[in-house]
Amino acid sequence: MARVQVNLKLGDSFKLMKLLEAEYVEKKLTDIQFAEYATQQLGFGVNSDHVFNRRTQLGIPATRTVATAENRASKKKSDKEALFDMICALETRVVNLEKLIVVKMAGK
């Protein structure tokens, strides 16, 4: 694996920007994934900060974010539904246990 530099040389930065213009939107990768791809394609170390900075300088919007607000909201909703289902199941178990206790107490 190529060593990732903190600052890219001017020529390397230009090559990365050309690759971003040509393939970023088409690949639909996160900045992290595109950095790995660019490292393989260009032969020098690229990190997600390099990709993010050059992409924003070029005005290219992110094609895929790691976790969007919409994804988080839908996950929260499904988490709440799962918790509600668990509470309903526990309530049913408690009611059944209460009935069992009443039956056993009546038998004494």
Backbone as JSON Lines, residues from 0, in Angstrom:
{"i":0,"aa":"M","n":[0.84,-1.19,0.0],"ca":[0.0,0.0,0.0],"c":[0.89,1.24,0.0]}
{"i":1,"aa":"A","n":[0.46,2.23,-0.74],"ca":[1.23,3.47,-0.86],"c":[1.12,4.29,0.43]}
{"i":2,"aa":"R","n":[2.19,4.97,0.76],"ca":[2.23,5.83,1.94],"c":[1.39,7.08,1.66]}
{"i":3,"aa":"V","n":[0.53,7.43,2.61],"ca":[-0.33,8.6,2.46],"c":[0.38,9.83,3.03]}
{"i":4,"aa":"Q","n":[0.5,10.85,2.21],"ca":[1.14,12.09,2.63],"c":[0.09,13.04,3.2]}
{"i":5,"aa":"V","n":[0.51,13.87,4.13],"ca":[-0.41,14.86,4.7],"c":[-0.8,15.87,3.63]}
{"i":6,"aa":"N","n":[0.18,16.38,2.91],"ca":[-0.07,17.33,1.82],"c":[0.37,16.69,0.51]}
{"i":7,"aa":"L","n":[-0.49,16.75,-0.49],"ca":[-0.13,16.22,-1.8],"c":[0.72,17.23,-2.55]}
{"i":8,"aa":"K","n":[1.6,16.71,-3.38],"ca":[2.36,17.59,-4.28],"c":[1.38,18.18,-5.28]}
{"i":9,"aa":"L","n":[1.74,19.3,-5.85],"ca":[0.86,19.99,-6.78],"c":[0.45,19.09,-7.94]}
{"i":10,"aa":"G","n":[1.39,18.36,-8.51],"ca":[1.08,17.46,-9.62],"c":[0.17,16.33,-9.2]}
{"i":11,"aa":"D","n":[0.38,15.78,-8.0],"ca":[-0.48,14.71,-7.5],"c":[-1.89,15.22,-7.22]}
{"i":12,"aa":"S","n":[-1.97,16.43,-6.69],"ca":[-3.27,17.04,-6.43],"c":[-4.03,17.23,-7.75]}
{"i":13,"aa":"F","n":[-3.34,17.66,-8.78],"ca":[-3.96,17.83,-10.1],"c":[-4.48,16.5,-10.64]}
{"i":14,"aa":"K","n":[-3.67,15.45,-10.5],"ca":[-4.09,14.11,-10.97],"c":[-5.32,13.64,-10.22]}
{"i":15,"aa":"L","n":[-5.35,13.87,-8.91],"ca":[-6.51,13.48,-8.11],"c":[-7.75,14.25,-8.55]}
{"i":16,"aa":"M","n":[-7.6,15.54,-8.8],"ca":[-8.74,16.35,-9.23],"c":[-9.27,15.89,-10.58]}
{"i":17,"aa":"K","n":[-8.38,15.53,-11.49],"ca":[-8.81,15.01,-12.8],"c":[-9.57,13.69,-12.62]}
{"i":18,"aa":"L","n":[-9.08,12.82,-11.73],"ca":[-9.76,11.55,-11.47],"c":[-11.12,11.8,-10.83]}
{"i":19,"aa":"L","n":[-11.18,12.74,-9.92],"ca":[-12.46,13.09,-9.3],"c":[-13.47,13.57,-10.34]}
{"i":20,"aa":"E","n":[-13.03,14.46,-11.22],"ca":[-13.93,14.98,-12.27],"c":[-14.41,13.85,-13.17]}
{"i":21,"aa":"A","n":[-13.52,12.93,-13.48],"ca":[-13.86,11.88,-14.44],"c":[-14.69,10.75,-13.84]}
{"i":22,"aa":"E","n":[-14.43,10.39,-12.57],"ca":[-15.01,9.15,-12.08],"c":[-15.78,9.21,-10.76]}
{"i":23,"aa":"Y","n":[-15.71,10.31,-10.04],"ca":[-16.32,10.34,-8.7],"c":[-17.82,10.1,-8.74]}
{"i":24,"aa":"V","n":[-18.53,10.84,-9.57],"ca":[-19.99,10.72,-9.62],"c":[-20.39,9.35,-10.14]}
{"i":25,"aa":"E","n":[-19.68,8.87,-11.13],"ca":[-19.99,7.57,-11.74],"c":[-19.81,6.41,-10.76]}
{"i":26,"aa":"K","n":[-18.78,6.47,-9.93],"ca":[-18.46,5.36,-9.01],"c":[-19.43,5.27,-7.83]}
{"i":27,"aa":"K","n":[-20.01,6.41,-7.43],"ca":[-20.94,6.45,-6.3],"c":[-20.36,5.82,-5.04]}
{"i":28,"aa":"L","n":[-19.14,6.24,-4.68],"ca":[-18.46,5.75,-3.49],"c":[-18.42,6.84,-2.43]}
{"i":29,"aa":"T","n":[-18.2,6.45,-1.18],"ca":[-17.95,7.45,-0.14],"c":[-16.56,8.03,-0.39]}
{"i":30,"aa":"D","n":[-16.23,9.12,0.28],"ca":[-14.9,9.71,0.14],"c":[-13.82,8.72,0.59]}
{"i":31,"aa":"I","n":[-14.1,7.96,1.63],"ca":[-13.14,6.96,2.12],"c":[-12.9,5.89,1.06]}
{"i":32,"aa":"Q","n":[-13.98,5.38,0.48],"ca":[-13.85,4.34,-0.55],"c":[-13.16,4.88,-1.79]}
{"i":33,"aa":"F","n":[-13.49,6.13,-2.17],"ca":[-12.87,6.7,-3.35],"c":[-11.38,6.95,-3.11]}
{"i":34,"aa":"A","n":[-11.01,7.29,-1.88],"ca":[-9.59,7.48,-1.55],"c":[-8.82,6.17,-1.77]}
{"i":35,"aa":"E","n":[-9.41,5.06,-1.36],"ca":[-8.77,3.76,-1.58],"c":[-8.65,3.46,-3.08]}
{"i":36,"aa":"Y","n":[-9.71,3.76,-3.81],"ca":[-9.71,3.56,-5.26],"c":[-8.65,4.44,-5.93]}
{"i":37,"aa":"A","n":[-8.6,5.71,-5.53],"ca":[-7.64,6.66,-6.11],"c":[-6.2,6.24,-5.81]}
{"i":38,"aa":"T","n":[-5.96,5.73,-4.62],"ca":[-4.63,5.25,-4.26],"c":[-4.18,4.14,-5.22]}
{"i":39,"aa":"Q","n":[-5.1,3.24,-5.54],"ca":[-4.78,2.15,-6.47],"c":[-4.58,2.68,-7.89]}
{"i":40,"aa":"Q","n":[-5.42,3.59,-8.3],"ca":[-5.37,4.09,-9.68],"c":[-4.18,5.01,-9.93]}
{"i":41,"aa":"L","n":[-3.86,5.84,-8.96],"ca":[-2.84,6.87,-9.16],"c":[-1.44,6.46,-8.7]}
{"i":42,"aa":"G","n":[-1.37,5.47,-7.82],"ca":[-0.07,4.98,-7.39],"c":[0.59,5.78,-6.28]}
{"i":43,"aa":"F","n":[-0.14,6.69,-5.66],"ca":[0.36,7.41,-4.49],"c":[-0.76,7.45,-3.46]}
{"i":44,"aa":"G","n":[-0.38,7.65,-2.21],"ca":[-1.35,7.62,-1.12],"c":[-2.33,8.77,-1.13]}
{"i":45,"aa":"V","n":[-3.61,8.42,-1.05],"ca":[-4.69,9.41,-1.0],"c":[-5.57,9.06,0.2]}
{"i":46,"aa":"N","n":[-5.95,10.06,0.98],"ca":[-6.87,9.79,2.08],"c":[-8.2,10.51,1.84]}
{"i":47,"aa":"S","n":[-9.17,10.26,2.71],"ca":[-10.51,10.82,2.52],"c":[-10.51,12.35,2.62]}
{"i":48,"aa":"D","n":[-9.6,12.92,3.41],"ca":[-9.51,14.39,3.48],"c":[-9.07,14.98,2.14]}
{"i":49,"aa":"H","n":[-8.12,14.32,1.48],"ca":[-7.69,14.78,0.15],"c":[-8.88,14.78,-0.8]}
{"i":50,"aa":"V","n":[-9.64,13.67,-0.78],"ca":[-10.8,13.55,-1.68],"c":[-11.83,14.62,-1.34]}
{"i":51,"aa":"F","n":[-12.17,14.76,-0.06],"ca":[-13.18,15.74,0.35],"c":[-12.79,17.15,-0.06]}
{"i":52,"aa":"N","n":[-11.55,17.54,0.25],"ca":[-11.11,18.9,-0.05],"c":[-11.11,19.19,-1.54]}
{"i":53,"aa":"R","n":[-10.57,18.29,-2.36],"ca":[-10.54,18.53,-3.81],"c":[-11.94,18.47,-4.4]}
{"i":54,"aa":"R","n":[-12.77,17.55,-3.9],"ca":[-14.14,17.42,-4.41],"c":[-14.93,18.69,-4.14]}
{"i":55,"aa":"T","n":[-14.81,19.24,-2.93],"ca":[-15.55,20.47,-2.63],"c":[-14.99,21.67,-3.4]}
{"i":56,"aa":"Q","n":[-13.67,21.7,-3.63],"ca":[-13.09,22.77,-4.45],"c":[-13.64,22.73,-5.87]}
{"i":57,"aa":"L","n":[-13.89,21.53,-6.36],"ca":[-14.44,21.37,-7.71],"c":[-15.96,21.55,-7.76]}
{"i":58,"aa":"G","n":[-16.59,21.65,-6.59],"ca":[-18.04,21.8,-6.54],"c":[-18.79,20.5,-6.82]}
{"i":59,"aa":"I","n":[-18.15,19.38,-6.58],"ca":[-18.79,18.07,-6.8],"c":[-19.44,17.64,-5.49]}
{"i":60,"aa":"P","n":[-20.76,17.44,-5.48],"ca":[-21.42,17.02,-4.24],"c":[-21.11,15.56,-3.91]}
{"i":61,"aa":"A","n":[-21.21,15.23,-2.65],"ca":[-20.99,13.84,-2.24],"c":[-22.06,12.96,-2.89]}
{"i":62,"aa":"T","n":[-21.65,11.85,-3.44],"ca":[-22.6,10.94,-4.08],"c":[-23.15,9.93,-3.1]}
{"i":63,"aa":"R","n":[-22.41,9.7,-2.05],"ca":[-22.85,8.73,-1.06],"c":[-22.24,9.1,0.28]}
{"i":64,"aa":"T","n":[-23.09,9.35,1.27],"ca":[-22.58,9.68,2.59],"c":[-22.59,8.44,3.46]}
{"i":65,"aa":"V","n":[-21.79,8.46,4.47],"ca":[-21.69,7.29,5.35],"c":[-23.01,7.04,6.06]}
{"i":66,"aa":"A","n":[-23.63,8.05,6.61],"ca":[-24.92,7.9,7.26],"c":[-25.71,9.19,7.06]}
{"i":67,"aa":"T","n":[-26.77,9.13,6.28],"ca":[-27.56,10.32,6.02],"c":[-28.56,10.53,7.14]}
{"i":68,"aa":"A","n":[-29.06,11.73,7.27],"ca":[-30.06,12.05,8.28],"c":[-31.31,11.21,8.05]}
{"i":69,"aa":"E","n":[-31.66,10.99,6.79],"ca":[-32.84,10.19,6.48],"c":[-32.67,8.75,6.97]}
{"i":70,"aa":"N","n":[-31.48,8.18,6.75],"ca":[-31.21,6.82,7.22],"c":[-31.29,6.75,8.73]}
{"i":71,"aa":"R","n":[-30.73,7.75,9.41],"ca":[-30.77,7.76,10.87],"c":[-32.2,7.87,11.37]}
{"i":72,"aa":"A","n":[-33.02,8.69,10.72],"ca":[-34.41,8.87,11.15],"c":[-35.2,7.58,10.97]}
{"i":73,"aa":"S","n":[-35.01,6.9,9.84],"ca":[-35.75,5.65,9.62],"c":[-35.28,4.58,10.59]}
{"i":74,"aa":"K","n":[-33.98,4.58,10.92],"ca":[-33.46,3.61,11.89],"c":[-34.06,3.88,13.26]}
{"i":75,"aa":"K","n":[-34.14,5.16,13.66],"ca":[-34.73,5.49,14.95],"c":[-36.17,5.03,15.0]}
{"i":76,"aa":"K","n":[-36.9,5.22,13.91],"ca":[-38.29,4.81,13.88],"c":[-38.39,3.3,14.03]}
{"i":77,"aa":"S","n":[-37.57,2.55,13.31],"ca":[-37.63,1.11,13.4],"c":[-37.17,0.64,14.79]}
{"i":78,"aa":"D","n":[-36.21,1.34,15.4],"ca":[-35.78,1.01,16.76],"c":[-36.93,1.22,17.74]}
{"i":79,"aa":"K","n":[-37.66,2.31,17.58],"ca":[-38.8,2.58,18.46],"c":[-39.88,1.5,18.29]}
{"i":80,"aa":"E","n":[-40.12,1.11,17.05],"ca":[-41.12,0.06,16.8],"c":[-40.68,-1.25,17.43]}
{"i":81,"aa":"A","n":[-39.4,-1.59,17.33],"ca":[-38.89,-2.82,17.91],"c":[-39.01,-2.78,19.43]}
{"i":82,"aa":"L","n":[-38.69,-1.64,20.04],"ca":[-38.84,-1.51,21.49],"c":[-40.29,-1.63,21.92]}
{"i":83,"aa":"F","n":[-41.18,-1.04,21.16],"ca":[-42.61,-1.14,21.46],"c":[-43.07,-2.59,21.39]}
{"i":84,"aa":"D","n":[-42.63,-3.33,20.39],"ca":[-42.98,-4.75,20.26],"c":[-42.45,-5.55,21.44]}
{"i":85,"aa":"M","n":[-41.23,-5.24,21.88],"ca":[-40.65,-5.94,23.03],"c":[-41.45,-5.65,24.31]}
{"i":86,"aa":"I","n":[-41.86,-4.41,24.48],"ca":[-42.64,-4.03,25.66],"c":[-43.99,-4.73,25.66]}
{"i":87,"aa":"C","n":[-44.62,-4.8,24.49],"ca":[-45.91,-5.51,24.38],"c":[-45.75,-6.99,24.73]}
{"i":88,"aa":"A","n":[-44.67,-7.6,24.26],"ca":[-44.42,-9.02,24.56],"c":[-44.19,-9.21,26.06]}
{"i":89,"aa":"L","n":[-43.44,-8.3,26.68],"ca":[-43.2,-8.39,28.12],"c":[-44.5,-8.2,28.91]}
{"i":90,"aa":"E","n":[-45.33,-7.29,28.45],"ca":[-46.61,-7.06,29.13],"c":[-47.47,-8.32,29.08]}
{"i":91,"aa":"T","n":[-47.48,-8.99,27.95],"ca":[-48.24,-10.24,27.8],"c":[-47.7,-11.29,28.75]}
{"i":92,"aa":"R","n":[-46.38,-11.39,28.87],"ca":[-45.78,-12.37,29.79],"c":[-46.14,-12.07,31.24]}
{"i":93,"aa":"V","n":[-46.13,-10.78,31.61],"ca":[-46.48,-10.4,32.98],"c":[-47.93,-10.76,33.27]}
{"i":94,"aa":"V","n":[-48.82,-10.48,32.35],"ca":[-50.25,-10.81,32.53],"c":[-50.41,-12.32,32.71]}
{"i":95,"aa":"N","n":[-49.72,-13.11,31.89],"ca":[-49.8,-14.57,32.01],"c":[-49.25,-15.06,33.34]}
{"i":96,"aa":"L","n":[-48.16,-14.47,33.8],"ca":[-47.61,-14.84,35.1],"c":[-48.56,-14.48,36.24]}
{"i":97,"aa":"E","n":[-49.19,-13.31,36.14],"ca":[-50.16,-12.92,37.16],"c":[-51.32,-13.9,37.22]}
{"i":98,"aa":"K","n":[-51.79,-14.34,36.07],"ca":[-52.88,-15.33,36.03],"c":[-52.43,-16.63,36.67]}
{"i":99,"aa":"L","n":[-51.22,-17.04,36.39],"ca":[-50.68,-18.28,36.95],"c":[-50.56,-18.18,38.47]}
{"i":100,"aa":"I","n":[-50.13,-17.04,38.96],"ca":[-50.0,-16.84,40.41],"c":[-51.38,-16.89,41.06]}
{"i":101,"aa":"V","n":[-52.38,-16.26,40.47],"ca":[-53.73,-16.27,41.0],"c":[-54.26,-17.69,41.07]}
{"i":102,"aa":"V","n":[-54.02,-18.49,40.02],"ca":[-54.5,-19.88,39.99],"c":[-53.83,-20.69,41.09]}
{"i":103,"aa":"K","n":[-52.52,-20.54,41.25],"ca":[-51.78,-21.3,42.26],"c":[-52.21,-20.87,43.67]}
{"i":104,"aa":"M","n":[-52.46,-19.58,43.87],"ca":[-52.89,-19.08,45.18],"c":[-54.29,-19.59,45.51]}
{"i":105,"aa":"A","n":[-55.15,-19.7,44.51],"ca":[-56.51,-20.19,44.73],"c":[-56.5,-21.68,45.06]}
{"i":106,"aa":"G","n":[-55.5,-22.4,44.54],"ca":[-55.41,-23.85,44.79],"c":[-54.93,-24.17,46.19]}
{"i":107,"aa":"K","n":[-54.41,-23.26,46.97],"ca":[-53.89,-23.54,48.31],"c":[-54.95,-23.52,49.34]}
